[in-house]
Amino acid sequence: MNREVRQLVEMGATPAQARAALRQYKDVEQAAERFFEGAFDHITDGSDDEDMGSTSKSVRKAQVVTPDPEDDGDDAAGMAEDSDGEIEEDDDENEYMDYDSDYEVKVDNGRGNATADPYAGIFFSKDRREEVIEVEEEPETVFVPDANEQAKLLTQGQWMKGCPEGGEQSFLFGLYSELSEGSCSCPHGCGKSVRRNKRDFFAICAEFSTYITHLQKIVPRKCEGCGKHFCFACGESMTQNQLDENECLFHCANLQGAILGVGLTMLEKYFLEESGPAGDVPDKPINGKRRKAPAVQAHHGADIDDDDDSYPLPSMKGKKAKLGIGYAGEIREDNTGQLEAQAIQKAKDQKLSALLASIRVYLPSLHREGGGKPSDYLPHPTTLAHLRRRFNYVSSQLLRNDSLVDMSERSVLYFELFEWMETISCHEALASMMAMPIMVVSSVKNAITRRSSSRTGPQVRERTIIYEGSSGPRELLEAIVIQAQAAIKGLEPSIAAQNADGEMTEEQKRMTQDDKGKGKQVNKVVLEENVKLLEFCKRILANAKAIDRALVQTKGTAFVERLHASLPKIPGTSSSNGGAAEVQVGVEDSEEEVQRVYVDWANRVRFEYCDLTVPQAEDAAEDEALHYKFYYNAEARMLANSDIPKRSLAIAKELAVLTTNLPVAWSSSIFLRVDETRVDVIKALITGPEGTPYSLASYLFDIFLGPSYNQTPPSVKYMTTNGGKFRFNPNLYADGKVCLSLLGTWQGPGWVAGRSTLLQVLISIQSMILCDEPYLNEPGWADCAGTPQSKQYSANVRRMVVRTAVSFLSVVEAMYRWQMLGNLKNPPEPFEGVIRTHFRLKARSIMKQLDDWLALDDGRAIQSDGMAARGQAAVGSSQGLLNDVSELKGILQRLSEGGSVDGASAVAGGSGPTL
C-alpha cells in the first residue's frame, strides 16, 4: 500500500488522509477522486505519521503547476500563500466533482429532498478567471531504440501546460511521475522489477504511428524472474489475449492517459506549425471586438522576450494624417498562386485529419467495434484534462472559422472534427466538456528564470498565466449551425428546381450564352458545387443533433436545456417590436449597463428573415409575380421564376457569413432584413458611428443580388435622402447613388469575382463613408482635414441629420418620411421595432449629443447639397436646429420613460402609434 499512499501524497493529500482514503476505497483513482471532493478534509495527521516524501503538507488547489524538486515540504505548502502568509481557500469546494459528477443530487440545507441546480456555476459561466504559474523547460533529446530515432522528451512543464484546474494538475503530475521514474514491480510476487525512464512513455516521435509502435513493443513485459507477463504502465498482469499488439494498449487507464497526452501534444504542435504565426484565427473585428489570437498563440509556443510582461500586441505606429477616401487609384489584387496555396492547404488538412483519426482510436468509447475495453469504462482522470486543454484549443480554432465555404472545402478535416465531438459527447465521463467554457489565456507575465535541479541542467522559466473562460465547443458549433441553416435556405430552392427540370431557364441561357456551347457543362459543375455545400451543411446539422441526443442520454434533459439556453439564437422572423418587449432598462441603470443591454439586444435582432412583399390585389392572377417594398422591385420580379445555380451558391455563401458576422456595438451597428422567400431581396440599416456627424441617425439601404451575383457586385441604393432632397456625403447622392469602389461607382480596389462580399460593402459604407470628417471624401479635398470649409460641411450634415436622418421607405410608391421626429412616430417596416428600441436605449446619450451639436453649430441654414454650396455665403441664419433639437428631446424623454409618442403629435403636425 505504500506506493498508493505515496501517489496520493504527491497529489496533495497528507499521509493520514491518503491512508484513510485507501482504507475506504481500494482503488487509488477512486480514493483520489473522493479526496479532491473534500471527503477527507476533516482528517489531520497524528504525531506518529511517517514521512512520506517531500510533500508533507499541501493546499488542494496548487498555484504552481510543476513543483520544484529542490523545494521542501514547507515550500510546497506555501505555494498558494498570500502576502500575509494565509493560505488561499479554494473558491469552489467541490471543483472536481463539478465536472465529473455534475449529475449528483444536492440536498438544500437538509430541508427535505429539494435539489439545487447541478449545472449552475462552472459549466456555463464564462466569468471564470484563474491564475497559474507554469514552467517552461528545455526538452532533452534522446535516442529511442524501439522507435529507432532521436526524439525530444515531453517535459513535465509541457505535459501540464494549459491546465488551470487544481484537481487536474495533481492527476497530471501523479501520472507523469509514475511513468517517468521509479520501477515497475512484477505483480506475481517474484520480487523482480523493471526501471522506468522518461523515454518509455514521453518520447515525441516524428510520427504518431511510430510512437504507437514503440509502446506496443515495451508495454507487454515478460518478467525475467517468473516468466509471466505484466503491463509496464500499471504493473498489473496481462492475459494472453491482451498481449496482442492491437489489444495491449487498451489494457489500463494509465496507457490511455499517456497516449492521449502525447498524441494531443503532437496534434497541437503540428496544428501550430501548419497554421502560421496566428494559428487559424484571423485578427479581425468580430462584433466590435478583436479576437485574442496573438494571446492564444503566445501561450502555445510563441517566443516572448523576457522583458515582456504580457502577450505581444499589434504594433502601434504614429498617428496617420487624416485623409478621405478620395481617388485611390487603380489598385488590383495579386491572385497568383491561389491554386497552389489551396493544394498545400488540402495536403495539410489531410495530414491533420489522419492524425486526428489515429488518436481518436484511443478515446474512451463504449461503442467501439468489438465492444468496449477496460479503459473505456473507467477513463483515466487526466483524459478530460488532455481533451480540455489541447483538443479544445485545436477544435476552437477550427470552429471559429467564420467561413462556411472554407469549411466545406476542407470537409475532410471538419468531418473528422465532428467525429471527435460526437465520440466525446457519447461518454458520460467526458460529455460535460461540450458545455463547459474553454479556458483561454488572457495574459502572460514572466515570473523568474532559474536553473533546474541539476546545476548543469538547462534554465527553467516560470510564468504567471491568467486564464479566462470563453465559448465552449457546443456553443462554437452553434454559430456554424446558424450559418449552415442560412446556406440551406439559399441552396435548396435552386437544387429542387434543378431536380424537377433539367432544362435551363431563359435567364440561365442568357447567363451562359457566351460560353460557346459549354453552358450546360458549366451549369452542371456549379450544381455539383451546390450539392456539395448542401450536403456539408446537412452534416453540420446532423452533428449538432447527434451531440444533443447523446448529451440527453449521458447527462439528462435538464443538462441539455440549460446548455441550449446559453447558445446563440438562430435568426428567425422579425417581430413588429424588434425585441423591444424583452429589453428593459431603468432610469437608475448605469451607462455601462444600458450599453450591455443594447449590445445583447442588437445581437439578437441584427439578422432576421421577414416578409418584404406588398399584399396582392384581390383581382391579381394566381401566378403573378409578387411586388416588394423595395427600390429594385422591378428587377426582383423579373427574376421571380429564374434558377441560376451559380448565383444561388454565391447567395448561400453570403447568407452564411452575414448571419453571424454583422458588426454590433454601442457605437455603431449593422442590421439586415432578408425576405423569407426571396433571399436576394435585402434591406440594410446602419446606425451612425459615434464621433461622426452621422451618429444620431440610422441609414437605410436597399440591396439586390442580381442575376450575375457575385461575378458582379450587388446593386445598392441609399434610401435616407429626405425625399431626394438631401445629400449627406460626397459619396451618398440625393438620388440614392452610393459611390464606392467595391460597387464600381468609385475609383479604387474593385469587386473581385467570387471573393468580394456584401459584408465588405456594408462595412466600407459604415467606416469609410459615414466618417468623422465627410468633407474629405470629395476628390481633391482629401488633404483638407480641420479646415474651416470641412468644419462648415460637417455642421451642415449635422443639421440635415437632425432634420431628416432616419427617413425610410415605407411603401412601394417610394414615399419618404420627412423628419427624424416623424420616423419615430411612424417608423417603416421592417425596421420599426429596431428603430424604436435603438432610440429608446440611446435616448440619454442622444440628448447629450444634441447639446454638444448645438454648441458646435455655426447658426447657418441647411444647405441641401454641401458640395454645391462650397464657397457660397450662407442663405441666412436659422433657428431650425434649435427647434428640431427641442422637439426631439421631448419625444426622446417620453420614449425613454416608456410613454407614447402621440403626445408630441400636435407639435409635429401628425399622428403616430403608441409605443
Buried (B, 14 or more C-beta within 10 A) or exposed (E): EEEBBBBBBBBBBBBBBBBBBBEEBEEBBBBBBBBBBBBBEEBEEEEEEEEBEBBBEBBBBBBBBBBBEEBEBEBBBBBBEEEEEEBEEBEBEBBBBBBBBBBEEEEEEEEEEEEEEBBEBBBBEBEBEBEBBBBBBBBBEBEBEBBEBEBBBBBBBBBBBBBBBBBBBBBBBBBBBBBBEEEBBBBBEBEBBBEBBBBBBBBBBEEBEBBBBBBBEBBBBEBEEBEBBBBBBBBEBBEEEBBEEEBBBBBBBBBBBBBBBBBBBBBBBBBBEBBEEBBBBBEEEBBBEEBBBBBBBBBBEBEBEEEBEBBBEEEEEEEEEBEBBBEEEEEEEEEEEEEEEEEEBBEBBBEBBBBBEBBBBBBBBEEBEEEBBEBBEBBBBBBBBBBBBBBBBBBBBBBBBBBBBEBBBBBEBBBBBBBBBBBBBBBBBBBBBBBBBBBBBBBBBBBEEEEBEEEEEBEBBBBBBBBBBBBBBBBBBBBBBBBBBBBBBBBBBBBEBBEEEEEBBEBBEBBBEEEEEEBBEBBEEBBEBBBBBBEBBEBBBEBBEBBBBBBBBBBBEEBBEBBBEBBBEEBEEBBEBBBBEBBEBEEEBEEEEBBBBBBEBBBBBBBBBBBBBBEEEEEEEEEEBBBBBBBBBEBBBBBEEBBBBBBBBBBBBBBBBBBBBBBBBBBBBBBBBBBBEBBBBBBBBBBBBBEBBBBBBBBBBBBBBBBBBBBBBBBBBBBBBBEEBBBBBBBBBBEBBBBBBBBEBBBBBBBBEEEBBBBBBBBBBBEBBBBBBBBBBBEEBBEBBEBEBBBBBBBBBBBBBBBBBBBBBBEBEBEBBBBBBBBBBBBBBBBBBBBBBBBBBBBBBBBEBBEEBBEEBBEBBBBBBBBEBBEEEBEEEBEBBEEBBEBBBBBBBBBBEEBBBBEBBEEBEBEBEEB
